[in-house]
Amino acid sequence: MGKAKVETIEEFNQVLTNENKFIFIKHSLTCPISKAAFDEYEQFVEEHKDVPTYFLYVQEAKQLSNYIAETFGIKHESPQALLFEDGKIKWNASHRSITKESLVAAGE
């Protein structure tokens, strides 16, 4: 499993169709807080390769980032971690709340 980058609405909707439960990360390439959160996410992925995870770079996928916020009625933040289950957001965290431990707890 590991992680996979998603850049388009079409790609995201395929993931939503194919995965019952997955973690999705919105990452800003210019924000130090986002870099720290992404480092935590990468540690999580290393230790939990069986958990499907996906991410986007906000600067490269603004349309998708906005689509997720509008479609699921969740305020856009970056960094932001979202747990999708059964096509809905079951958990979310942003900024310094995104830690390896919080991702483990969400994924269980």
N, CA and C atoms as an extended XYZ file, in Angstrom:
324
Properties=species:S:1:pos:R:3:atomname:S:1:resname:S:1:resid:I:1 pbc="F F F"
N         0.837       -1.196        0.000 N   MET     1
C         0.000        0.000        0.000 CA  MET     1
C         0.878        1.255        0.000 C   MET     1
N         1.261        1.689        1.198 N   GLY     2
C         2.077        2.894        1.283 CA  GLY     2
C         1.266        4.130        0.980 C   GLY     2
N         1.872        5.031        0.204 N   LYS     3
C         1.194        6.295       -0.086 CA  LYS     3
C         1.194        6.547       -1.578 C   LYS     3
N         0.222        7.322       -2.024 N   ALA     4
C         0.138        7.674       -3.438 CA  ALA     4
C        -0.339        9.113       -3.561 C   ALA     4
N         0.249        9.819       -4.515 N   LYS     5
C        -0.121       11.212       -4.772 CA  LYS     5
C        -1.351       11.243       -5.676 C   LYS     5
N        -2.287       12.112       -5.342 N   VAL     6
C        -3.504       12.293       -6.130 CA  VAL     6
C        -3.555       13.762       -6.544 C   VAL     6
N        -3.822       14.001       -7.819 N   GLU     7
C        -3.776       15.383       -8.306 CA  GLU     7
C        -5.081       15.881       -8.910 C   GLU     7
N        -5.970       14.968       -9.326 N   THR     8
C        -7.185       15.412      -10.009 CA  THR     8
C        -8.436       14.912       -9.283 C   THR     8
N        -9.533       15.566       -9.559 N   ILE     9
C       -10.824       15.156       -8.989 CA  ILE     9
C       -11.148       13.739       -9.445 C   ILE     9
N       -10.846       13.421      -10.708 N   GLU    10
C       -11.121       12.085      -11.231 CA  GLU    10
C       -10.338       11.022      -10.459 C   GLU    10
N        -9.055       11.289      -10.224 N   GLU    11
C        -8.232       10.341       -9.461 CA  GLU    11
C        -8.786       10.163       -8.051 C   GLU    11
N        -9.157       11.271       -7.423 N   PHE    12
C        -9.696       11.197       -6.071 CA  PHE    12
C       -10.990       10.378       -6.037 C   PHE    12
N       -11.871       10.610       -6.995 N   ASN    13
C       -13.144        9.872       -7.022 CA  ASN    13
C       -12.918        8.378       -7.260 C   ASN    13
N       -11.871        8.024       -7.996 N   GLN    14
C       -11.516        6.606       -8.168 CA  GLN    14
C       -11.107        6.006       -6.831 C   GLN    14
N       -10.288        6.738       -6.072 N   VAL    15
C        -9.863        6.269       -4.744 CA  VAL    15
C       -11.089        6.084       -3.858 C   VAL    15
N       -11.976        7.068       -3.882 N   LEU    16
C       -13.194        7.020       -3.062 CA  LEU    16
C       -14.046        5.803       -3.407 C   LEU    16
N       -14.077        5.442       -4.674 N   THR    17
C       -14.834        4.274       -5.131 CA  THR    17
C       -14.144        2.966       -4.750 C   THR    17
N       -12.813        2.947       -4.864 N   ASN    18
C       -12.063        1.703       -4.692 CA  ASN    18
C       -11.659        1.387       -3.258 C   ASN    18
N       -11.572        2.392       -2.408 N   GLU    19
C       -11.099        2.192       -1.032 CA  GLU    19
C       -12.249        2.440       -0.064 C   GLU    19
N       -12.489        1.489        0.821 N   ASN    20
C       -13.516        1.674        1.835 CA  ASN    20
C       -13.042        2.638        2.922 C   ASN    20
N       -11.749        2.547        3.264 N   LYS    21
C       -11.198        3.356        4.349 CA  LYS    21
C        -9.781        3.775        3.980 C   LYS    21
N        -9.498        5.086        4.055 N   PHE    22
C        -8.156        5.563        3.732 CA  PHE    22
C        -7.901        6.911        4.393 C   PHE    22
N        -6.634        7.219        4.535 N   ILE    23
C        -6.214        8.514        5.084 CA  ILE    23
C        -5.755        9.384        3.927 C   ILE    23
N        -6.159       10.663        3.985 N   PHE    24
C        -5.813       11.610        2.928 CA  PHE    24
C        -5.174       12.845        3.571 C   PHE    24
N        -4.057       13.281        3.006 N   ILE    25
C        -3.309       14.414        3.552 CA  ILE    25
C        -3.260       15.547        2.529 C   ILE    25
N        -3.567       16.759        3.000 N   LYS    26
C        -3.347       17.962        2.190 CA  LYS    26
C        -2.067       18.613        2.708 C   LYS    26
N        -1.093       18.757        1.822 N   HIS    27
C         0.223       19.246        2.215 CA  HIS    27
C         0.595       20.497        1.423 C   HIS    27
N         1.024       21.538        2.143 N   SER    28
C         1.526       22.752        1.498 CA  SER    28
C         3.042       22.672        1.394 C   SER    28
N         3.551       22.894        0.206 N   LEU    29
C         4.990       22.792       -0.040 CA  LEU    29
C         5.775       23.975        0.537 C   LEU    29
N         5.081       25.020        0.970 N   THR    30
C         5.775       26.233        1.424 CA  THR    30
C         5.647       26.499        2.918 C   THR    30
N         4.932       25.657        3.626 N   CYS    31
C         4.633       25.916        5.038 CA  CYS    31
C         5.461       25.006        5.948 C   CYS    31
N         6.224       25.570        6.882 N   PRO    32
C         7.026       24.745        7.790 CA  PRO    32
C         6.173       23.836        8.689 C   PRO    32
N         5.005       24.301        9.098 N   ILE    33
C         4.118       23.460        9.917 CA  ILE    33
C         3.649       22.269        9.087 C   ILE    33
N         3.348       22.524        7.827 N   SER    34
C         2.925       21.440        6.936 CA  SER    34
C         4.065       20.447        6.722 C   SER    34
N         5.285       20.936        6.610 N   LYS    35
C         6.445       20.042        6.453 CA  LYS    35
C         6.562       19.129        7.675 C   LYS    35
N         6.397       19.684        8.861 N   ALA    36
C         6.476       18.872       10.084 CA  ALA    36
C         5.369       17.828       10.107 C   ALA    36
N         4.154       18.225        9.708 N   ALA    37
C         3.027       17.284        9.676 CA  ALA    37
C         3.272       16.192        8.632 C   ALA    37
N         3.829       16.567        7.491 N   PHE    38
C         4.090       15.572        6.435 CA  PHE    38
C         5.175       14.596        6.883 C   PHE    38
N         6.149       15.083        7.638 N   ASP    39
C         7.174       14.187        8.197 CA  ASP    39
C         6.526       13.166        9.130 C   ASP    39
N         5.581       13.619        9.956 N   GLU    40
C         4.855       12.714       10.858 CA  GLU    40
C         4.068       11.683       10.038 C   GLU    40
N         3.432       12.157        8.990 N   TYR    41
C         2.675       11.277        8.093 CA  TYR    41
C         3.593       10.226        7.476 C   TYR    41
N         4.767       10.642        7.013 N   GLU    42
C         5.693        9.685        6.393 CA  GLU    42
C         6.180        8.645        7.394 C   GLU    42
N         6.374        9.046        8.660 N   GLN    43
C         6.733        8.071        9.702 CA  GLN    43
C         5.591        7.071        9.895 C   GLN    43
N         4.370        7.579        9.898 N   PHE    44
C         3.194        6.717       10.021 CA  PHE    44
C         3.158        5.694        8.877 C   PHE    44
N         3.360        6.167        7.645 N   VAL    45
C         3.319        5.289        6.470 CA  VAL    45
C         4.390        4.200        6.573 C   VAL    45
N         5.581        4.575        7.010 N   GLU    46
C         6.675        3.605        7.149 CA  GLU    46
C         6.296        2.455        8.077 C   GLU    46
N         5.581        2.777        9.149 N   GLU    47
C         5.245        1.779       10.158 CA  GLU    47
C         3.903        1.094        9.924 C   GLU    47
N         3.100        1.615        8.998 N   HIS    48
C         1.752        1.078        8.754 CA  HIS    48
C         1.516        0.950        7.256 C   HIS    48
N         2.338        0.144        6.612 N   LYS    49
C         2.273        0.004        5.155 CA  LYS    49
C         0.966       -0.618        4.664 C   LYS    49
N         0.222       -1.238        5.590 N   ASP    50
C        -1.040       -1.875        5.211 CA  ASP    50
C        -2.195       -0.875        5.123 C   ASP    50
N        -1.986        0.340        5.622 N   VAL    51
C        -3.052        1.354        5.618 CA  VAL    51
C        -2.971        2.157        4.323 C   VAL    51
N        -4.048        2.182        3.532 N   PRO    52
C        -4.010        2.980        2.301 CA  PRO    52
C        -4.005        4.474        2.635 C   PRO    52
N        -3.046        5.201        2.076 N   THR    53
C        -2.972        6.648        2.290 CA  THR    53
C        -2.703        7.342        0.970 C   THR    53
N        -3.211        8.551        0.884 N   TYR    54
C        -3.064        9.365       -0.315 CA  TYR    54
C        -2.782       10.787        0.119 C   TYR    54
N        -2.178       11.559       -0.776 N   PHE    55
C        -1.888       12.948       -0.438 CA  PHE    55
C        -1.958       13.817       -1.677 C   PHE    55
N        -2.084       15.113       -1.440 N   LEU    56
C        -1.968       16.093       -2.511 CA  LEU    56
C        -1.080       17.222       -2.034 C   LEU    56
N        -0.454       17.884       -3.004 N   TYR    57
C         0.265       19.123       -2.739 CA  TYR    57
C        -0.695       20.251       -3.103 C   TYR    57
N        -1.028       21.082       -2.124 N   VAL    58
C        -2.039       22.117       -2.324 CA  VAL    58
C        -1.681       23.005       -3.527 C   VAL    58
N        -0.402       23.330       -3.659 N   GLN    59
C         0.011       24.221       -4.758 CA  GLN    59
C        -0.223       23.597       -6.137 C   GLN    59
N        -0.229       22.280       -6.206 N   GLU    60
C        -0.368       21.592       -7.499 CA  GLU    60
C        -1.784       21.078       -7.746 C   GLU    60
N        -2.618       21.104       -6.724 N   ALA    61
C        -3.949       20.493       -6.852 CA  ALA    61
C        -5.014       21.339       -6.159 C   ALA    61
N        -4.989       22.638       -6.432 N   LYS    62
C        -5.956       23.552       -5.790 CA  LYS    62
C        -7.400       23.159       -6.091 C   LYS    62
N        -7.659       22.770       -7.338 N   GLN    63
C        -9.026       22.411       -7.735 CA  GLN    63
C        -9.515       21.214       -6.923 C   GLN    63
N        -8.676       20.205       -6.776 N   LEU    64
C        -9.045       19.024       -5.996 CA  LEU    64
C        -9.207       19.379       -4.525 C   LEU    64
N        -8.298       20.180       -4.000 N   SER    65
C        -8.364       20.584       -2.597 CA  SER    65
C        -9.694       21.300       -2.309 C   SER    65
N       -10.073       22.219       -3.176 N   ASN    66
C       -11.342       22.942       -3.017 CA  ASN    66
C       -12.534       22.001       -3.175 C   ASN    66
N       -12.436       21.074       -4.115 N   TYR    67
C       -13.505       20.102       -4.355 CA  TYR    67
C       -13.786       19.285       -3.094 C   TYR    67
N       -12.731       18.827       -2.432 N   ILE    68
C       -12.902       18.036       -1.208 CA  ILE    68
C       -13.578       18.881       -0.131 C   ILE    68
N       -13.120       20.123        0.036 N   ALA    69
C       -13.715       21.009        1.043 CA  ALA    69
C       -15.201       21.229        0.768 C   ALA    69
N       -15.544       21.510       -0.488 N   GLU    70
C       -16.941       21.814       -0.847 CA  GLU    70
C       -17.811       20.559       -0.796 C   GLU    70
N       -17.315       19.457       -1.349 N   THR    71
C       -18.114       18.233       -1.444 CA  THR    71
C       -18.421       17.647       -0.076 C   THR    71
N       -17.451       17.718        0.824 N   PHE    72
C       -17.622       17.077        2.127 CA  PHE    72
C       -17.916       18.076        3.246 C   PHE    72
N       -18.080       19.348        2.866 N   GLY    73
C       -18.471       20.370        3.833 CA  GLY    73
C       -17.468       20.538        4.968 C   GLY    73
N       -16.194       20.477        4.634 N   ILE    74
C       -15.158       20.636        5.644 CA  ILE    74
C       -14.258       21.802        5.253 C   ILE    74
N       -13.998       22.666        6.209 N   LYS    75
C       -13.171       23.842        5.954 CA  LYS    75
C       -11.794       23.406        5.454 C   LYS    75
N       -11.326       24.045        4.397 N   HIS    76
C       -10.000       23.731        3.873 CA  HIS    76
C        -8.933       24.235        4.844 C   HIS    76
N        -7.984       23.367        5.148 N   GLU    77
C        -6.806       23.768        5.897 CA  GLU    77
C        -5.616       23.047        5.299 C   GLU    77
N        -4.445       23.611        5.493 N   SER    78
C        -3.236       22.863        5.130 CA  SER    78
C        -2.156       23.231        6.139 C   SER    78
N        -1.555       22.227        6.701 N   PRO    79
C        -1.790       20.817        6.443 CA  PRO    79
C        -3.120       20.348        7.025 C   PRO    79
N        -3.646       19.293        6.437 N   GLN    80
C        -4.899       18.707        6.911 CA  GLN    80
C        -4.860       17.205        6.668 C   GLN    80
N        -5.293       16.458        7.669 N   ALA    81
C        -5.399       15.007        7.553 CA  ALA    81
C        -6.865       14.641        7.644 C   ALA    81
N        -7.313       13.771        6.745 N   LEU    82
C        -8.715       13.353        6.694 CA  LEU    82
C        -8.768       11.833        6.671 C   LEU    82
N        -9.651       11.263        7.471 N   LEU    83
C        -9.912        9.827        7.398 CA  LEU    83
C       -11.253        9.647        6.708 C   LEU    83
N       -11.216        8.984        5.551 N   PHE    84
C       -12.441        8.666        4.829 CA  PHE    84
C       -12.824        7.229        5.119 C   PHE    84
N       -14.104        7.020        5.393 N   GLU    85
C       -14.626        5.667        5.568 CA  GLU    85
C       -16.037        5.634        5.006 C   GLU    85
N       -16.315        4.646        4.179 N   ASP    86
C       -17.631        4.515        3.539 CA  ASP    86
C       -18.027        5.793        2.802 C   ASP    86
N       -17.055        6.439        2.163 N   GLY    87
C       -17.344        7.626        1.355 CA  GLY    87
C       -17.585        8.903        2.137 C   GLY    87
N       -17.313        8.887        3.442 N   LYS    88
C       -17.530       10.075        4.274 CA  LYS    88
C       -16.275       10.359        5.100 C   LYS    88
N       -16.138       11.611        5.519 N   ILE    89
C       -15.036       11.963        6.414 CA  ILE    89
C       -15.435       11.574        7.832 C   ILE    89
N       -14.642       10.694        8.448 N   LYS    90
C       -14.926       10.213        9.804 CA  LYS    90
C       -14.086       10.936       10.847 C   LYS    90
N       -12.968       11.526       10.432 N   TRP    91
C       -12.044       12.185       11.357 CA  TRP    91
C       -11.211       13.171       10.567 C   TRP    91
N       -10.814       14.248       11.211 N   ASN    92
C        -9.889       15.176       10.569 CA  ASN    92
C        -9.042       15.876       11.617 C   ASN    92
N        -7.885       16.317       11.189 N   ALA    93
C        -6.979       17.072       12.047 CA  ALA    93
C        -6.225       18.051       11.160 C   ALA    93
N        -5.710       19.099       11.782 N   SER    94
C        -4.928       20.048       11.002 CA  SER    94
C        -3.732       20.539       11.810 C   SER    94
N        -2.823       21.135       11.094 N   HIS    95
C        -1.632       21.746       11.662 CA  HIS    95
C        -0.893       20.815       12.627 C   HIS    95
N        -0.613       21.283       13.821 N   ARG    96
C         0.214       20.489       14.755 CA  ARG    96
C        -0.537       19.300       15.361 C   ARG    96
N        -1.812       19.196       15.109 N   SER    97
C        -2.576       18.026       15.576 CA  SER    97
C        -2.292       16.795       14.719 C   SER    97
N        -1.609       16.992       13.597 N   ILE    98
C        -1.274       15.855       12.729 CA  ILE    98
C         0.049       15.272       13.218 C   ILE    98
N        -0.069       14.162       13.933 N   THR    99
C         1.121       13.465       14.423 CA  THR    99
C         0.996       12.000       14.046 C   THR    99
N         2.108       11.314       14.130 N   LYS   100
C         2.090        9.871       13.855 CA  LYS   100
C         1.060        9.209       14.765 C   LYS   100
N         1.033        9.609       16.034 N   GLU   101
C         0.111        9.007       17.005 CA  GLU   101
C        -1.358        9.290       16.653 C   GLU   101
N        -1.653       10.525       16.234 N   SER   102
C        -3.046       10.842       15.899 CA  SER   102
C        -3.482       10.073       14.657 C   SER   102
N        -2.563        9.853       13.715 N   LEU   103
C        -2.889        9.075       12.523 CA  LEU   103
C        -3.108        7.604       12.879 C   LEU   103
N        -2.297        7.083       13.786 N   VAL   104
C        -2.490        5.693       14.242 CA  VAL   104
C        -3.861        5.554       14.864 C   VAL   104
N        -4.204        6.466       15.761 N   ALA   105
C        -5.502        6.407       16.456 CA  ALA   105
C        -6.660        6.503       15.467 C   ALA   105
N        -6.527        7.371       14.467 N   ALA   106
C        -7.596        7.541       13.471 CA  ALA   106
C        -7.761        6.292       12.616 C   ALA   106
N        -6.647        5.666       12.270 N   GLY   107
C        -6.686        4.523       11.366 CA  GLY   107
C        -7.144        3.223       11.996 C   GLY   107
N        -7.236        3.188       13.323 N   GLU   108
C        -7.610        1.921       14.000 CA  GLU   108
C        -9.086        1.667       13.949 C   GLU   108
